[in-house]
């Protein structure tokens, strides 16, 4: 009986795949009607095979639907691209017919490229749609600013361009670095990359504004105001990202840092500007134009330090309980 069980179990996969001979099928069926152990094993194998087939069919259906969706998206994107070509051709013909040359036509073209980057690109991009959309949108927007600057004879391109790039970077860079391509390259340095890029873009923006305005004291004033703010942002980032404590302790440290920064920011900026620095007075029972600034700063410091100590204490207690 044991010998027969081994033979039948070897034949079970062939029986399930319906490729066993007629004699083998009869032998398996006759044995299963008598042997409870082999019958139970056969039921398990049958269920496993059914589950595998369901998974394969599910994968095939998802793949087919994905291809259909890609084809439809590409078709819609192509139609939209064709629609965008209509006003481009009309503007080209009108611009040439008026004898103006290709002047404002380029402004229309660049404007439609901005619109296409937000509508056509997400539909036709085969992969990494978000990254492609953000990249083409930024490039087309900079191109539009450049064309407008040339057409109007202005000298403001670098001021507008760096300002737009800084705004785009602040809003969209955290999403861009989480795309599959950049995430695999940056790995655990995504936050550091965003902070570095935003800092560089901010510095470029301030340099562009300074060279454009040509104010003699601009760089000194902008550095005095910007350096404390940049240092505060980096200190918050380092506390949140790299300090190895639980969330409550990090929250306490960040809250204390906020209170200290609000209290000393004006004094630090004044010190960098070469002005006289004084500690603000605290008059909690007198609120008027002369005392409101000092009262707000002192309350920010007191509340920030108090809440920070509370958070840190709770975090230390929680960490001790975990240990």
Buried (B, 14 or more C-beta within 10 A) or exposed (E): EEEBBEEBBEBBEBBBEEEBEEEBBEBBEEBBEEBEEBEEBBEEBEEEBEEEEEEEEEEEEEEEEEEEEBEEBBEBBEEBBEEBEEEBEEBBEEBEEEEEEEEBBBBBBBBBBBEBBEBBBBBBBEEBBBBBBBBBBBEBBBBBBBBBBEEEEEEBBBBBBBBBBBEBBBEBBBEBBBBEEBEEEBEEEBBBBBBEBBBEBBBBBBBBBBEBEEEEEBBBBBBBBBEBEBEBBEBBBEBBEEEEBEEBBBBBBBBBBBBBBBBBBBBBBBBBBEEEBEEBEBBEEEEEEEBEEBBBBBBBBBBBBEBBEBBBEBBBEBEEEEE
